[in-house]
């Protein structure tokens, strides 16, 4: 794993070393070894442009190392050349990192780029992207548009049950604000039926259940 991280970080240097080794092999050893070096260099170059450093960026994010993730993601100089699903993930992570730093304009811009990538090779991420866009709009204070976007996200499909429960709870809260109690209760029932396990969602459901019980309609 350490070697893989080292290889990803210093892929360009590996490419240069392989090309030099190939030239030396061509001049002083044999053509077969030279061509093996050239092919490995070409393969590494394709990986450099199509995958970038996204693997170790995602590892850093999963470990909660935000600063490390930012450092690694900055090494991707040509995001438009990334393989489509990787590009979509790149823009989504950029949006996540921008939200951490409270740069909502950059967060929205990047999540829209992720939406526009339209890749379904590793599954349709449209629902997840729309959900994030909806939460960005909420943070910006545009509750009306946020509600419409989150509804669209649910319709598009959100594969993760915890994320879907979060969407339903947020819609429930927004409908309570609009005094649409019947719709709010329906969203609450859907959220509860998913039986989310995260501590935060369980707490939100318990709190909202008391509020729902006091509501007419």
C-alpha positions in Angstrom: 0.0 0.0 0.0 2.9 2.4 0.8 4.5 1.6 -2.5 1.2 2.3 -4.3 0.8 5.6 -2.6 4.4 6.5 -3.5 3.8 5.4 -7.1 0.7 7.5 -7.4 2.3 10.6 -5.9 5.5 10.3 -8.0 4.0 8.8 -11.2 5.6 11.4 -13.5 9.0 10.7 -12.0 8.4 7.0 -12.6 7.5 7.7 -16.2 10.7 9.7 -16.8 12.8 7.0 -15.2 11.2 4.3 -17.3 11.8 6.3 -20.5 15.4 6.9 -19.6 15.8 3.2 -18.7 14.2 2.3 -22.0 16.6 4.5 -24.0 19.6 3.1 -22.2 18.4 -0.5 -22.8 17.9 0.3 -26.4 21.5 1.6 -26.7 23.4 -0.9 -24.5 21.2 -3.9 -23.8 18.3 -5.3 -25.8 15.2 -4.0 -27.6 12.8 -6.2 -25.7 13.7 -4.7 -22.4 13.5 -1.2 -23.9 10.0 -1.8 -25.2 8.8 -3.1 -21.9 10.0 0.1 -20.3 8.3 2.2 -23.0 5.0 0.3 -22.6 5.1 0.7 -18.8 5.8 4.4 -19.2 2.9 4.8 -21.6 0.6 2.9 -19.3 1.7 5.0 -16.4 1.1 8.2 -18.4 -2.5 7.1 -19.2 -3.1 6.4 -15.5 -1.7 9.8 -14.6 -4.2 11.6 -16.8 -7.2 9.3 -16.4 -7.0 8.5 -12.6 -4.8 11.2 -11.2 -4.3 11.0 -7.4 -8.0 10.3 -6.7 -7.4 6.9 -4.9 -5.2 8.5 -2.2 -7.4 11.5 -2.0 -10.4 9.3 -1.2 -8.3 7.4 1.4 -7.4 10.7 3.1 -11.0 11.8 3.1 -12.1 8.5 4.6 -9.5 8.9 7.3 -10.7 12.4 8.1 -7.4 13.9 6.9 -8.8 17.0 5.1 -5.6 18.9 4.7 -3.9 15.8 3.2 -6.8 15.3 0.9 -6.6 19.0 -0.3 -2.8 18.6 -0.8 -3.3 15.4 -2.9 -6.2 16.7 -5.0 -4.2 19.8 -6.0 -1.8 17.5 -7.8 -4.5 16.8 -10.4 -3.8 19.4 -13.0 -6.0 18.3 -15.8 -9.4 17.2 -14.3 -11.2 17.3 -17.7 -8.9 14.4 -18.8 -9.9 12.2 -15.9 -12.0 9.0 -16.6 -15.6 10.1 -16.4 -16.6 8.4 -13.1 -13.3 9.5 -11.6 -14.0 13.1 -12.9 -17.5 13.0 -11.3 -16.0 11.9 -8.0 -13.2 14.6 -8.3 -15.8 17.4 -8.6 -17.9 15.9 -5.8 -14.9 15.8 -3.5 -14.0 19.3 -4.4 -17.5 20.3 -3.5 -17.2 18.5 -0.1 -13.9 20.2 0.6 -15.2 23.6 -0.3 -18.2 23.1 2.0 -15.7 22.3 4.9 -14.1 25.6 4.3 -17.6 27.2 3.9 -16.9 28.3 0.3 -20.5 27.7 -0.8 -20.0 29.2 -4.3 -17.1 26.8 -5.1 -19.1 24.0 -3.5 -22.1 24.6 -5.8 -19.9 25.2 -8.9 -18.1 21.8 -8.4 -21.2 19.8 -7.6 -22.9 21.1 -10.8 -19.8 20.0 -12.7 -20.2 16.6 -11.2 -23.8 16.5 -12.3 -22.8 17.6 -15.8 -20.3 14.7 -16.1 -23.3 12.3 -16.4 -21.4 9.0 -15.9 -23.3 5.8 -14.9 -20.4 3.4 -15.2 -20.1 2.8 -11.5 -23.8 3.6 -10.8 -26.0 6.6 -11.2 -24.8 9.3 -8.7 -27.3 11.9 -9.8 -29.4 11.6 -6.7 -26.4 11.9 -4.4 -25.2 14.9 -6.4 -28.6 16.6 -6.3 -28.9 16.0 -2.6 -25.6 17.7 -2.0 -26.7 20.6 -4.2 -29.8 20.8 -2.1 -27.9 21.1 1.1 -25.6 23.8 -0.4 -28.7 25.7 -1.3 -30.0 25.3 2.2 -26.8 26.7 3.6 -27.1 29.6 1.2 -30.6 30.3 2.6 -32.5 29.4 -0.6 -35.0 27.0 1.1 -37.5 27.1 -1.7 -35.0 25.9 -4.3 -33.4 23.5 -1.9 -36.7 21.7 -1.3 -37.3 21.3 -5.0 -33.7 20.0 -5.5 -34.0 17.5 -2.7 -37.3 16.2 -4.0 -35.6 15.8 -7.4 -32.7 14.0 -5.7 -35.1 11.5 -4.1 -36.9 10.9 -7.5 -33.5 10.4 -9.2 -32.6 7.7 -6.6 -30.3 7.7 -3.6 -28.8 4.3 -3.1 -27.4 4.9 0.5 -30.2 4.4 3.1 -28.6 6.8 5.5 -28.4 9.6 2.9 -32.0 8.9 1.8 -33.2 9.1 5.4 -31.4 12.4 5.7 -33.1 13.6 2.6 -36.6 12.6 4.0 -35.9 14.3 7.3 -34.8 17.5 5.7 -37.9 17.5 3.5 -40.0 16.9 6.6 -38.4 19.9 8.3 -39.0 22.1 5.2 -42.6 21.0 4.9 -43.1 21.9 8.6 -41.8 25.3 7.9 -44.4 25.6 5.1 -47.1 24.3 7.5 -47.7 21.4 5.2 -48.2 19.0 8.1 -49.6 16.1 6.3 -46.8 16.0 3.7 -44.3 16.5 6.6 -45.7 13.5 8.4 -45.4 11.4 5.3 -41.8 12.3 4.8 -41.1 11.5 8.5 -42.7 8.0 8.2 -40.5 7.3 5.2 -37.4 8.4 7.0 -38.2 6.3 10.1 -39.1 3.2 8.0 -35.5 3.2 6.6 -34.3 2.6 10.2 -31.1 4.6 9.9 -28.3 3.5 12.3 -26.1 6.6 12.5 -26.3 8.2 16.0 -27.1 11.6 14.6 -30.0 10.5 12.5 -31.4 8.3 15.3 -31.3 11.4 17.6 -33.0 13.6 14.9 -35.8 11.1 14.4 -36.4 10.9 18.2 -36.5 14.7 18.4 -38.7 15.1 15.4 -41.1 12.4 16.5 -42.1 14.4 19.5 -42.7 17.5 17.3 -44.7 15.4 14.8 -46.9 14.0 17.6 -48.0 17.6 18.6 -48.8 18.6 15.0 -52.4 18.7 13.7 -53.3 17.1 10.4 
